[in-house]
């Protein structure tokens, strides 16, 4: 990276000396899986016991500890992998790139190449000929923290438990997965739910299950069921302090000041069939900071190694303060964008049912100012990555024909173009008061987002300023989140006055993307829902879009998929039911190399490339195995 900071030169001699001796190969691609006997270090007799170490959580060895910020706000509630109420940011995150420090998924998703790589699984998963069943195997080396084998029965029982106790995981997947069955101790079959034509309802969602949701031990689950008496509320509320896990780290300490995980030195992943070694840090620690400012101060002081929070003007840390701090990319946008914070139009509001008015507002907005002010240049520009429905990752950008929609693009701050667009469709100022009218009514709107969401608020102010420059009166309002979310997610009635233009998020990178993101942005299936956390909050409806969204999950021809995605982008840029304001990173992956080095960065030579996901999410956890000490 270009800003590898002069400070590291001081340490070059020690690094060179270290390099003279043998060192583990960097983790970049899975070792070829060989049929293996369970390593003797992982037998049931050698199972690790709960650590009651002499080391204090207040005096962790600095050269054995990797410190984080931005993941844990407030004390941990629990360690229960069935619950979604743990507030356990270092351990539990069921997402497209699942957090796999303590609990593990069959596969790991890599946002950089769009592929799933085996973790607990042995080799690739496969569809049957009809694409109604997925089969995969569990590695024979995989072990729980109590030393017992991870089996196909654990996978099957995990799903059955989710269904039995109606967890959030079951709610998200039961319309797409019929059953998960153990064929033998190592073989798992996932049977998709079928539609009236005998096809899987949605193959993409079935595939995504493999890298999104944890495998939980059957024996421990049965203990949990027994002590909860079969009561779903009690089962989900159980803090699970005794949970058995398969990942490389377990609980060491947690209170209202910090969370510390400790490496399981008997972790099965050191087997040649997986990583072939243990992760470098003995401890993963997260101080619970009161706010972003405190976290940024700790990062600058070298008290945080990996920062997953927005650090305003992050480049100042190395350019002005000459600190050994860097980001995945050496130049703006510094991070890999994955999600698309979006301004939605209330399509029922007077005038906003007209494409020319929506597009005029959208092309007038100064996106460069949003990126510079709201994101302090930690977003790609729309000159760098033209707007579409795709995030900036190479995998998604390759899925549509950029040239085919180039004539529909805009980069923003086109005041004259917006005025001409309005003039040409007859939206003019007829009474000389400086504001345009439509059907005799002054165009006056409120742009809004939640109070305290500073980057969004800055963006909304810039949207409002654009309106005034083209004769549309746009004011701003910032209600508290508790009010805002109640209004915006109620899609069974028209949005009320004061929510004509409003911001919401979009999905990041994942195995169902970009289909899942487009579905969330444009599908009419969300209209009419009394509680809609999925998307299309402006209530856009287009039958062609709905049909394409039904077809894509079943399409396997890459050329046809590209045609479909290109058509969806064309419709989106033509109808403008909403518009992206910036690209936001999946993670704000910023690292301090005072203690540790060899973090993932662009061009680091790893293959598959290790994504900037703070070394604990999806394939990003491979980065833990590549770390080195600056001064061993």
C-alpha positions in Angstrom: 0.0 0.0 0.0 1.2 3.5 -0.7 0.8 4.8 2.8 2.8 2.1 4.5 4.1 4.9 6.6 7.8 5.6 7.3 7.4 4.5 10.9 7.5 0.9 9.8 11.0 1.4 8.4 12.3 1.3 11.9 11.1 -2.3 12.2 12.4 -3.5 8.9 15.5 -5.2 10.3 13.5 -7.4 12.7 11.1 -8.3 9.9 13.9 -9.2 7.6 15.5 -11.3 10.2 12.3 -13.1 10.9 11.8 -13.7 7.2 15.2 -15.6 7.1 13.7 -18.5 9.1 10.9 -20.7 8.1 7.4 -19.2 8.4 3.9 -20.4 7.8 2.5 -19.9 4.3 -0.1 -17.1 4.0 -3.7 -18.3 4.1 -5.2 -17.4 0.7 -6.9 -20.5 -0.5 -8.1 -23.6 1.3 -5.7 -26.5 1.4 -6.8 -29.4 -0.8 -9.2 -31.4 1.3 -7.9 -34.9 2.0 -9.8 -37.7 3.8 -8.3 -37.4 7.2 -8.5 -39.1 10.5 -9.3 -36.9 13.4 -6.1 -35.4 14.8 -5.0 -36.9 18.0 -4.9 -33.5 19.7 -8.6 -33.2 19.2 -9.8 -36.4 20.8 -12.5 -36.3 23.4 -10.0 -37.1 26.1 -8.1 -33.9 25.3 -11.1 -31.6 25.1 -10.3 -28.1 26.5 -11.8 -27.1 29.8 -13.2 -23.6 30.6 -10.2 -21.3 30.9 -9.5 -20.0 34.4 -6.2 -18.6 33.3 -3.9 -16.7 35.6 -3.8 -13.9 33.0 -6.2 -11.0 33.9 -8.5 -9.5 31.4 -7.1 -6.2 32.6 -3.5 -7.1 31.8 -3.6 -9.1 28.5 -0.2 -9.7 26.9 -0.1 -7.0 24.2 1.7 -9.1 21.7 -0.8 -11.9 22.0 -3.9 -9.7 21.8 -5.7 -8.2 18.9 -7.9 -5.2 19.9 -11.1 -4.1 18.1 -13.5 -1.2 18.2 -16.9 -0.5 16.6 -18.4 -3.9 17.1 -19.5 -4.0 20.7 -21.7 -1.3 22.1 -22.9 -2.0 25.7 -22.4 -5.2 27.6 -23.0 -8.7 26.2 -26.4 -10.1 26.9 -25.8 -13.7 26.0 -23.9 -16.4 24.0 -26.9 -18.2 22.7 -26.6 -19.0 18.9 -30.3 -19.5 18.6 -31.2 -16.1 19.9 -31.1 -12.7 18.1 -30.9 -10.8 21.4 -27.4 -11.4 22.5 -25.8 -8.0 21.8 -22.6 -10.0 21.4 -20.8 -8.2 18.6 -17.5 -10.2 18.8 -19.2 -13.6 18.5 -22.7 -13.6 16.9 -23.7 -12.0 13.6 -25.9 -14.0 11.3 -25.3 -12.1 8.0 -24.1 -12.7 4.5 -20.6 -13.0 5.7 -21.3 -14.6 9.1 -19.1 -13.8 12.1 -17.2 -17.0 12.8 -15.0 -16.5 15.8 -16.8 -18.9 18.1 -19.6 -20.5 16.0 -19.1 -21.7 12.5 -21.0 -22.1 9.3 -20.5 -24.9 6.7 -19.1 -22.4 4.2 -17.5 -18.9 4.2 -18.7 -16.2 1.8 -16.1 -14.0 0.1 -17.5 -10.7 -0.9 -14.6 -10.0 -3.3 -15.2 -12.9 -5.7 -18.7 -13.9 -4.8 -17.8 -17.5 -3.9 -18.4 -19.7 -0.9 -15.4 -21.6 0.5 -15.6 -24.7 2.8 -15.2 -24.3 6.5 -17.0 -27.1 8.4 -17.9 -28.5 5.0 -15.6 -30.9 3.1 -15.5 -29.7 -0.5 -18.1 -27.9 -2.5 -21.8 -28.3 -2.2 -23.7 -29.7 -5.2 -27.3 -29.5 -6.5 -29.0 -32.5 -7.8 -30.1 -32.6 -11.4 -33.5 -30.9 -10.7 -31.9 -28.3 -8.4 -34.2 -29.3 -5.6 -31.6 -30.7 -3.2 -28.2 -29.5 -2.1 -25.7 -32.1 -0.7 -22.5 -31.4 1.1 -20.2 -33.3 3.6 -18.8 -32.3 7.0 -15.0 -32.5 7.4 -14.0 -35.5 9.4 -11.5 -33.4 11.3 -14.2 -30.9 12.5 -14.6 -31.0 16.3 -16.6 -29.2 19.0 -14.9 -27.5 21.8 -15.7 -30.5 24.0 -13.7 -32.7 21.6 -16.6 -34.5 20.0 -17.0 -34.6 16.2 -19.2 -32.2 14.3 -21.6 -34.3 12.4 -24.3 -34.1 9.8 -26.8 -34.8 12.6 -25.7 -31.5 14.3 -26.6 -29.6 11.1 -30.0 -31.3 10.8 -30.8 -30.8 14.4 -29.9 -27.2 14.3 -32.5 -26.6 11.6 -35.1 -28.7 13.3 -34.6 -26.7 16.5 -35.0 -23.4 14.7 -38.2 -24.6 13.2 -39.5 -26.1 16.4 -39.0 -23.0 18.4 -39.9 -20.5 15.6 -36.6 -18.6 15.7 -35.8 -15.7 13.4 -33.7 -18.1 11.3 -36.7 -20.3 10.7 -38.8 -17.3 9.9 -36.3 -16.2 7.3 -35.9 -19.6 5.6 -38.9 -21.8 6.2 -40.6 -20.7 2.9 -37.5 -21.9 1.0 -36.2 -24.9 2.9 -38.4 -28.0 3.5 -36.0 -30.1 5.5 -32.3 -30.6 6.4 -31.4 -34.2 6.8 -28.4 -36.2 7.9 -27.9 -39.1 5.3 -24.9 -40.5 7.3 -22.5 -39.0 9.9 -20.8 -36.8 7.3 -23.4 -36.2 4.6 -26.1 -33.4 4.7 -29.0 -33.0 2.3 -30.9 -29.7 2.2 -34.3 -30.2 0.5 -35.7 -27.1 -0.9 -39.4 -26.2 -0.6 -41.0 -26.6 -4.0 -43.4 -24.5 -6.0 -46.5 -25.7 -7.9 -44.3 -26.7 -10.8 -42.0 -28.8 -8.7 -39.1 -26.4 -8.7 -37.2 -25.0 -5.7 -39.1 -21.8 -4.6 -35.8 -19.9 -4.5 -32.4 -21.7 -5.0 -30.4 -18.6 -4.2 -31.8 -18.4 -0.6 -31.1 -22.1 -0.1 -27.5 -21.6 -1.2 -27.1 -18.6 1.1 -28.1 -20.6 4.1 -24.8 -22.5 3.9 -22.6 -19.5 4.7 -25.0 -17.4 6.8 -26.2 -19.7 9.6 -24.3 -21.5 12.3 -24.1 -25.2 13.0 -25.0 -25.8 16.7 -24.2 -29.0 18.6 -27.1 -31.3 19.0 -26.0 -32.6 22.4 -25.8 -29.1 23.9 -29.0 -28.1 22.2 -30.8 -30.9 23.9 -29.5 -29.7 27.3 -30.7 -26.2 26.4 -34.2 -27.7 25.6 -34.3 -29.7 28.8 -33.5 -26.7 31.1 -35.9 -24.4 29.2 -38.7 -27.0 29.5 -39.4 -26.8 25.8 -40.6 -23.1 26.3 -39.5 -21.1 23.2 -39.3 -17.9 25.2 -37.0 -19.4 27.9 -34.9 -21.2 25.3 -34.2 -18.0 23.4 -33.6 -16.0 26.6 -31.1 -18.5 28.0 -27.6 -16.7 28.2 -25.9 -20.0 27.2 -22.8 -19.5 29.3 -22.1 -23.2 28.9 -22.5 -23.3 25.1 -20.3 -25.7 23.1 -18.8 -24.2 20.0 -16.6 -25.3 17.0 -14.8 -22.0 16.2 -11.2 -20.9 17.1 -12.2 -18.7 20.0 -14.3 -18.9 23.1 -15.3 -16.7 26.0 -12.6 -15.5 28.3 -14.2 -12.4 30.0 -17.1 -10.1 29.5 -18.5 -7.2 31.6 -19.7 -3.7 30.9 -16.2 -2.5 30.1 -14.8 -5.1 27.7 -15.2 -8.4 26.0 -12.3 -10.9 25.6 -12.2 -14.1 23.6 -9.4 -16.7 24.1 -8.1 -19.0 21.4 -8.9 -22.7 21.8 -5.4 -24.2 21.2 -7.1 -27.5 20.4 -9.1 -25.9 17.6 -9.8 -28.4 14.9 -9.0 -25.9 12.1 -5.3 -26.4 12.6 -5.8 -29.7 10.8 -4.3 -29.8 7.2 -7.8 -30.1 5.8 -8.5 -26.5 6.8 -6.1 -23.8 7.9 -3.2 -26.0 8.8 -2.4 -23.8 11.8 -3.9 -21.7 14.6 -4.9 -18.1 14.2 -2.0 -15.8 15.3 -3.6 -13.8 18.2 -4.2 -15.7 21.5 -6.8 -13.1 22.5 -9.4 -11.0 20.7 -10.4 -8.1 22.9 -12.9 -5.3 22.5 -13.1 -2.4 25.0 -16.6 -1.0 25.1 -16.1 2.6 24.2 -18.7 5.3 25.0 -18.8 6.7 21.5 -17.0 6.8 18.1 -14.7 9.6 19.3 -13.4 7.5 22.1 -12.8 4.6 19.8 -11.0 6.9 17.3 -8.7 8.2 20.0 -7.8 4.6 21.1 -7.1 3.7 17.5 -4.7 6.7 17.1 -3.0 5.7 20.4 -2.3 2.2 19.3 -4.8 0.7 21.8 -7.0 -0.6 18.9 -5.6 -2.7 16.1 -8.7 -3.2 14.0 -11.3 -0.5 13.7 -14.8 -1.2 12.5 -16.3 2.3 12.9 -16.5 5.5 10.9 -13.3 7.4 11.5 -13.9 10.9 10.0 -11.1 12.0 7.6 -9.3 8.7 8.2 -6.4 9.7 5.9 -5.3 12.4 8.4 -4.2 9.6 10.7 -1.3 8.8 8.4 -1.0 11.9 6.2 -1.0 14.5 9.0 -0.2 12.5 12.2 2.2 10.0 10.5 0.7 7.1 12.4 1.1 3.5 11.3 -2.6 3.3 10.3 -4.0 2.2 7.0 -7.1 1.1 5.2 -7.7 -1.7 2.6 -7.3 0.8 -0.3 -4.4 3.3 -0.1 -6.3 6.1 -1.8 -10.0 7.3 -1.7 -12.4 5.6 -1.2 -10.1 3.7 1.2 -12.7 0.9 1.7 -14.6 -1.5 -0.6 -18.1 -0.3 -1.0 -20.8 -2.9 -0.5 -24.1 -1.3 0.4 -26.0 1.6 -1.2 -27.6 4.1 1.2 -30.6 5.3 -0.8 -33.0 8.2 -0.9 -36.5 6.9 -1.6 -39.3 8.9 -3.1 -42.8 8.7 -1.7 -44.5 7.9 -5.0 -47.9 8.8 -3.7 -46.9 12.4 -3.0 -48.1 15.1 -5.4 -45.6 15.5 -8.2 -43.4 12.7 -7.1 -45.5 10.3 -9.2 -43.9 12.1 -12.2 -40.6 10.7 -13.5 -39.3 14.0 -14.7 -39.6 15.6 -11.2 -38.0 12.6 -9.5 -35.1 12.6 -12.0 -34.6 16.3 -11.9 -34.1 16.2 -8.1 -31.8 13.2 -8.5 -29.5 14.7 -11.1 -29.3 18.0 -9.3 -27.9 16.5 -6.1 -24.2 17.2 -5.5 -23.0 13.7 -4.8 -19.4 14.8 -4.7 -20.3 17.0 -1.7 -22.1 14.1 0.0 -19.1 11.9 -0.5 -16.7 14.6 0.7 -18.7 15.9 3.6 -20.9 13.0 4.8 -18.3 10.3 4.1 -15.1 12.3 4.2 -14.3 10.6 0.8 -14.7 7.1 2.2 -17.0 6.2 -0.7 -16.3 5.7 -4.4 -17.6 8.5 -6.6 -20.2 8.0 -9.3 -17.5 8.8 -11.8 -15.5 5.9 -10.5 -18.4 3.5 -10.2 -21.4 4.6 -12.3 -24.8 4.2 -10.6 -26.7 1.0 -11.1 -28.2 -1.6 -8.7 -24.8 -3.2 -8.1 -22.3 -2.5 -5.4 -18.7 -1.6 -6.4 -17.2 -5.1 -5.9 -15.7 -6.6 -9.1 -18.0 -9.6 -8.8 -21.2 -7.5 -9.0 -19.9 -4.9 -11.5 -19.4 -7.8 -14.0 -23.0 -8.8 -13.8 -24.4 -6.0 -16.0 -23.6 -4.2 -19.3 -22.4 -0.8 -18.2 -22.2 0.5 -21.8 -25.8 -0.4 -22.4 -27.1 2.0 -19.8 -24.4 4.7 -20.1 -26.9 7.1 -21.7 -29.1 7.0 -18.6 -26.3 7.8 -16.1 -25.8 11.0 -14.1 -23.1 12.0 -11.8 -24.9 14.9 -10.1 -24.8 18.7 -9.6 -26.4 19.1 -13.0 -28.5 22.1 -12.1 -29.0 23.3 -15.7 -29.9 19.8 -16.9 -32.4 19.5 -14.1 -34.0 22.8 -14.9 -34.3 21.9 -18.6 -35.9 18.6 -17.7 -38.5 20.3 -15.6 -39.1 23.0 -18.2 -39.6 20.4 -20.9 -42.2 18.5 -19.0 -44.1 21.7 -18.1 -43.2 22.0 -14.5 -42.5 25.7 -14.2 -42.9 28.7 -11.9 -46.1 30.3 -13.0 -46.6 32.9 -10.3 -43.1 34.2 -10.0 -42.5 33.2 -6.4 -39.4 31.2 -7.3 -41.0 27.8 -6.8 -42.3 25.5 -9.6 -45.8 24.1 -9.6 -47.3 20.9 -10.9 -51.1 20.9 -11.6 -51.3 24.3 -10.0 -49.7 23.1 -6.7 -46.3 24.4 -5.5 -43.7 21.6 -5.3 -42.8 21.5 -1.6 -41.4 18.4 0.1 -39.7 17.3 3.3 -36.5 15.2 3.1 -35.9 13.2 6.2 -33.8 10.6 8.0 -33.2 9.6 11.6 -31.8 12.1 14.1 -28.2 11.5 15.1 -27.3 9.6 12.0 -24.8 12.2 11.1 -23.6 11.0 7.7 -27.2 10.5 6.5 -28.3 13.9 7.9 -25.4 15.6 6.0 -26.6 13.8 2.8 -30.2 14.8 3.3 -29.2 18.5 3.7 -27.4 18.4 0.4 -30.5 16.8 -1.3 -32.6 19.7 0.1 -30.1 22.3 -1.1 -30.3 20.8 -4.6 -34.1 21.2 -4.7 -33.9 24.9 -3.9 -31.5 25.4 -6.7 -34.0 24.0 -9.3 -37.1 25.7 -7.9 -38.4 22.9 -5.7 -38.9 23.7 -2.0 -37.3 20.9 0.0 -36.9 21.3 3.7 -35.4 18.8 6.2 -36.6 17.1 9.3 -34.9 14.6 11.5 -37.2 12.6 13.8 -35.9 10.2 16.4 -35.3 6.6 15.1 -38.1 5.2 17.2 -40.6 7.4 15.4 -38.9 7.2 12.0 -38.8 3.4 11.7 -42.4 3.1 12.8 -43.6 5.4 9.9 -41.3 4.2 7.1 -41.8 0.5 7.7 -45.6 0.7 7.6 -46.3 -0.2 4.0 -50.0 -1.0 4.2 -50.9 2.7 3.9 -49.5 5.7 2.1 -46.7 7.4 3.8 -47.8 10.6 5.7 -46.8 14.1 4.9 -43.3 14.9 5.9 -41.9 11.7 4.4 -41.7 12.7 0.7 -38.0 12.0 0.4 -36.4 9.7 3.0 -33.3 7.6 3.5 -33.0 3.9 4.1 -30.3 1.3 3.6 -29.8 -1.5 1.1 -28.3 -4.9 1.4 -24.5 -5.3 1.2 -22.5 -8.1 -0.4 -23.7 -11.7 -0.1 -24.5 -14.9 -1.8 -28.0 -13.8 -2.9 -26.7 -10.5 -4.3 -27.3 -8.5 -6.3 -30.7 -10.2 -6.7 -31.6 -9.8 -3.0 -30.7 -6.1 -3.1 -32.7 -5.4 -6.2 -35.7 -7.3 -4.7 -35.5 -5.2 -1.6 -35.3 -2.0 -3.6 -37.9 -2.7 -6.3 -40.2 -5.7 -5.6 -43.9 -4.9 -5.2 -44.2 -7.9 -2.8 -43.5 -5.6 0.1 -46.4 -3.2 -0.6 -49.3 -3.8 1.8 -47.2 -5.2 4.6 -48.0 -3.6 8.0 -44.4 -4.1 9.1 -42.0 -4.0 6.2 -38.3 -4.2 7.1 -37.4 -5.6 3.6 -37.5 -2.6 1.3 -39.3 -0.7 -1.5 -40.5 1.7 1.1 -41.6 4.2 -1.6 -44.1 1.6 -2.8 -42.9 1.3 -6.4 -44.7 -1.3 -8.6 -43.6 -2.6 -12.0 -44.8 -6.0 -13.3 -41.7 -6.5 -15.5 -39.4 -6.0 -12.5 -41.4 -8.5 -10.5 -41.2 -11.1 -13.3 -37.5 -10.7 -13.7 -37.0 -11.1 -10.0 -38.9 -14.4 -10.1 -36.8 -15.7 -13.0 -33.3 -14.8 -11.8 -33.0 -17.3 -8.9 -33.6 -20.1 -11.4 -31.4 -18.9 -14.2 -28.0 -20.6 -14.6 -26.9 -19.2 -17.9 -24.5 -16.4 -17.2 -25.2 -14.5 -20.4 -28.9 -14.5 -19.8 -28.4 -13.4 -16.2 -26.4 -10.4 -17.4 -29.2 -9.5 -19.8 -31.7 -9.7 -17.0 -29.6 -7.6 -14.6 -28.9 -5.0 -17.3 -32.6 -4.7 -18.0 -33.3 -4.1 -14.3 -30.7 -1.4 -14.1 -32.2 0.2 -17.2 -35.6 0.3 -15.7 -34.2 1.7 -12.4 -32.3 4.5 -14.0 -35.3 5.3 -16.2 -38.0 5.3 -13.6 -35.9 6.6 -10.7 -38.2 5.4 -7.8 -35.2 6.0 -5.5 -31.5 7.0 -6.0 -28.3 6.0 -4.3 -26.5 8.7 -2.5 -23.2 7.1 -1.8 -21.5 3.7 -1.5 -20.9 2.5 2.0 -18.3 -0.1 3.0 -19.4 -3.5 4.3 -17.0 -2.7 7.1 -14.9 0.3 8.0 -11.7 -1.8 8.0 -9.0 0.5 9.4 -5.9 -1.0 11.1 -3.1 0.2 13.3 0.2 -1.6 12.6 2.0 -0.7 15.8 1.8 -4.2 17.1 0.5 -6.4 14.3 1.1 -6.3 10.6 0.2 -8.2 7.4 -3.5 -7.2 7.5 -5.5 -7.7 4.3 -5.0 -4.9 1.8 -5.4 -4.4 -1.9 -2.8 -6.4 -3.9 -1.6 -8.4 -0.9 -1.2 -11.5 -3.0 -3.7 -13.7 -1.2 -5.6 -16.1 -3.4 -8.6 -16.2 -2.9 -8.3 -12.6 -1.9 -9.0 -12.0 1.8 -11.7 -9.3 2.1 -11.6 -6.3 4.5 -14.1 -7.7 7.0 -12.1 -7.1 10.2 -10.7 -10.6 10.2 -13.7 -12.2 11.8 -16.5 -12.3 9.1 -16.8 -14.8 6.4 -13.7 -15.5 4.4 -12.2 -12.4 6.1 -11.3 -14.6 9.1 -8.5 -16.0 6.9 -6.7 -12.8 7.8 -6.2 -13.9 11.4 -3.9 -16.7 10.1 -1.7 -14.3 8.1 -0.9 -11.7 10.9 2.6 -11.2 12.1 4.0 -9.2 15.0 5.9 -6.0 14.0 8.5 -6.9 16.7 8.3 -10.6 17.4 
